[in-house]
């Protein structure tokens, strides 16, 4: 049965044949920036079940998840007034962002991965939880990039006011940065959609169904926590 996804196989095979000396570790590090602009071959490569190849994904995914988690905590309302506390300084703020970023990133990776796993199973997937969470990990690349783009921009524009309540970062500038942050979030959701479709070789509609089911599960869990 013809499928556009099948067209990715020759391309990936040709890339591999052209660089036989490329180790799995190096190949997966090169796929970190590649997933932002040419995601289909990257997600197609997640189909590989070879143990060495699977292990080589761990460190790139760890980096993406940690950076994405750090971007999330620094964009939160809590981070916006941390330096109002006299017990906090720039060093402690950096430590807080590093630790909390790791925690948030790991939670998002596991919970988001399980939600996608749940949605994919509903639509007939026999894939593993590991593969589904790895899709989530690489889909987080735009969120990771947002840390490297928006934090320096915010600091350049507002300096220390970034982590103080009120100040120069309040108003239209803050709204503009929020819109930019949401663009990166939407980019990640789009990559997740592409990842589900490419890894499973499914139609756009079926892949969208997976994300809807995953979102419904996350919403139900969140609602339960709010009620409790």
PATIKE-781089 format. One record per residue (C-alpha): residue number from 1; x, y, z. Coordinates in steps of 0.5 Angstrom, whole numbers, plus 500, padded with zeros to 3 digits. Example, Ala and Ser with C-alpha at 12.3 -4.5 7.8 and 13.67 -1.06 7.14 Angstrom:
<1 <525 491 516>>
<2 <527 498 514>>
//
This chain:
<1 <500 500 500>>
<2 <503 507 498>>
<3 <505 511 504>>
<4 <509 517 504>>
<5 <513 515 510>>
<6 <516 509 506>>
<7 <519 514 502>>
<8 <523 516 508>>
<9 <527 509 508>>
<10 <531 510 502>>
<11 <533 517 504>>
<12 <535 514 511>>
<13 <539 508 508>>
<14 <542 513 503>>
<15 <545 517 509>>
<16 <547 512 513>>
<17 <551 508 507>>
<18 <554 515 505>>
<19 <557 515 512>>
<20 <559 508 514>>
<21 <564 511 519>>
<22 <558 515 523>>
<23 <557 512 530>>
<24 <550 511 533>>
<25 <552 516 538>>
<26 <555 521 533>>
<27 <549 520 529>>
<28 <544 522 534>>
<29 <547 528 536>>
<30 <547 530 529>>
<31 <539 529 529>>
<32 <538 534 535>>
<33 <539 540 531>>
<34 <536 536 525>>
<35 <529 535 528>>
<36 <528 542 528>>
<37 <528 543 520>>
<38 <528 536 517>>
<39 <524 532 523>>
<40 <521 526 518>>
<41 <528 522 518>>
<42 <530 523 525>>
<43 <523 520 527>>
<44 <524 515 522>>
<45 <530 513 525>>
<46 <527 512 532>>
<47 <524 505 529>>
<48 <531 502 529>>
<49 <531 497 535>>
<50 <538 495 535>>
<51 <541 496 542>>
<52 <547 500 541>>
<53 <542 505 537>>
<54 <537 505 542>>
<55 <542 507 548>>
<56 <546 512 543>>
<57 <539 516 544>>
<58 <539 517 551>>
<59 <544 523 552>>
<60 <541 527 547>>
<61 <534 526 549>>
<62 <537 528 556>>
<63 <539 534 554>>
<64 <533 536 550>>
<65 <529 534 556>>
<66 <533 538 561>>
<67 <533 544 557>>
<68 <526 544 555>>
<69 <524 543 563>>
<70 <529 549 565>>
<71 <525 553 559>>
<72 <519 551 562>>
<73 <520 553 570>>
<74 <524 560 568>>
<75 <517 562 564>>
<76 <513 560 570>>
<77 <510 566 574>>
<78 <514 563 580>>
<79 <521 565 577>>
<80 <518 572 575>>
<81 <519 574 582>>
<82 <524 569 585>>
<83 <529 575 586>>
<84 <524 579 590>>
<85 <526 574 596>>
<86 <532 577 599>>
<87 <535 569 600>>
<88 <535 569 593>>
<89 <541 571 588>>
<90 <543 570 581>>
<91 <547 564 583>>
<92 <542 561 587>>
<93 <537 562 582>>
<94 <541 558 577>>
<95 <542 552 581>>
<96 <534 553 582>>
<97 <533 553 575>>
<98 <538 547 574>>
<99 <535 543 579>>
<100 <527 544 578>>
<101 <528 544 570>>
<102 <531 537 571>>
<103 <525 535 575>>
<104 <520 538 570>>
<105 <523 536 564>>
<106 <523 528 567>>
<107 <516 529 569>>
<108 <514 532 562>>
<109 <518 526 559>>
<110 <515 521 563>>
<111 <508 523 563>>
<112 <507 526 556>>
<113 <511 519 554>>
<114 <505 515 557>>
<115 <500 519 555>>
<116 <502 518 548>>
<117 <503 511 549>>
<118 <496 511 552>>
<119 <493 514 545>>
<120 <497 510 541>>
<121 <495 504 544>>
<122 <488 506 543>>
<123 <489 507 536>>
<124 <492 500 535>>
<125 <500 501 536>>
<126 <504 495 539>>
<127 <510 500 540>>
<128 <513 500 547>>
<129 <513 506 552>>
<130 <520 507 551>>
<131 <519 509 543>>
<132 <513 513 545>>
<133 <517 517 550>>
<134 <523 518 545>>
<135 <518 521 540>>
<136 <516 526 546>>
<137 <523 527 548>>
<138 <525 529 540>>
<139 <519 533 540>>
<140 <521 537 546>>
<141 <527 540 541>>
<142 <523 547 540>>
<143 <522 548 547>>
<144 <529 547 549>>
<145 <531 552 543>>
<146 <527 557 547>>
<147 <531 557 553>>
<148 <537 559 548>>
<149 <533 564 545>>
<150 <528 567 549>>
<151 <532 567 556>>
<152 <538 571 553>>
<153 <533 576 549>>
<154 <529 577 556>>
<155 <536 579 560>>
<156 <538 583 554>>
<157 <532 587 554>>
<158 <530 587 562>>
<159 <536 585 566>>
<160 <535 583 573>>
<161 <527 585 572>>
<162 <526 579 569>>
<163 <526 575 576>>
<164 <523 581 579>>
<165 <515 582 580>>
<166 <513 588 576>>
<167 <519 593 573>>
<168 <521 594 566>>
<169 <519 587 563>>
<170 <511 588 565>>
<171 <506 590 559>>
<172 <507 589 552>>
<173 <514 587 552>>
<174 <512 581 557>>
<175 <506 579 552>>
<176 <510 579 546>>
<177 <515 574 549>>
<178 <509 570 552>>
<179 <507 570 545>>
<180 <514 568 542>>
<181 <514 562 548>>
<182 <507 560 545>>
<183 <510 559 538>>
<184 <515 555 541>>
<185 <510 550 544>>
<186 <506 550 538>>
<187 <512 548 534>>
<188 <513 542 539>>
<189 <506 540 539>>
<190 <507 540 531>>
<191 <513 536 532>>
<192 <510 531 536>>
<193 <504 530 531>>
<194 <509 529 525>>
<195 <513 524 530>>
<196 <507 520 531>>
<197 <505 519 524>>
<198 <512 518 522>>
<199 <514 513 527>>
<200 <507 509 526>>
<201 <507 510 519>>
<202 <499 512 520>>
<203 <495 517 517>>
<204 <494 525 519>>
<205 <487 523 522>>
<206 <489 517 526>>
<207 <496 521 528>>
<208 <491 527 530>>
<209 <487 522 534>>
<210 <493 519 538>>
<211 <494 527 540>>
<212 <487 528 542>>
<213 <487 522 546>>
<214 <493 523 550>>
<215 <491 530 551>>
<216 <484 528 554>>
<217 <488 523 559>>
<218 <493 529 561>>
<219 <486 533 562>>
<220 <483 528 566>>
<221 <489 527 570>>
<222 <490 534 572>>
<223 <482 535 573>>
<224 <483 529 578>>
<225 <489 533 582>>
<226 <485 540 582>>
<227 <479 536 585>>
<228 <483 533 590>>
//
